[in-house]
């Protein structure tokens, strides 16, 4: 399993090389993603987004549907709302499209997203999901602020609306790229010329939150066990340290 995860991380890094370059070579600053893997409601909403919108093209072969019970979903809820037809609860999140077909239809096989959050980081994913803008030079009609010449279309464009890329003068006279919302979507608003993207941003935060959880589903339980172990060691060692101190210092006092 560890070898498989390492291979998935390497594949994700290979498939998305430009994203890292933007973050490390003077690209746009990445906003801190509002991640909270203890927020089960956010994780549930993110899981629904992932299975309904991402899982058509992207697999998550290191994740099984039954692990969603860890975020508070019952087996019936998983079957009714998240499970594809003919799939079983114990199956991995695979897709029917093969890599050869994907290369023919899409130009490249979409990467497996099991550990994409561990490969790219939550801040990058959060910026990527909100960073699409109109670009007529691209085959899909879309480009991305943090992933230039991206091949993926904007799956959530009806929610976000249309953004355009603008170049402005920043501090020191340097040119900076910014996105401007010019047409509101169903989850965004243009109010007095200003963009209100709170609802859309919240949904993308839910999806990012789920991707972080999926990269290591055991991390919540691991944290819980760690707290219990620390408490146990504290209760065990504190009296021992106290009596040991008394024994060492009894002749002095």
Buried (B, 14 or more C-beta within 10 A) or exposed (E): EEEEBEEBBEBBBEBBEBBBBBBEEEBBEBEEBBBEBEBBEBBBBBBBBBBEEBBEBBBBBBBBBBBBBBBEBEEEBBBEBBBBEEBEBEEBBBBEBEEEEBEEEBEEBBBBBBBBBBBBBBBBBBBBBBBBBBBEEBEEEBBBBBBBEBBBBBBBBEBBBBBEBEEEEEEEEEEEBBBEBBEBBEBBBEEEEEBBBEEBBEBBBBBBBBBBBBBBBEEBEEEEEEEEEEEEEEEEEEEEEEEEEEEEEEEEE
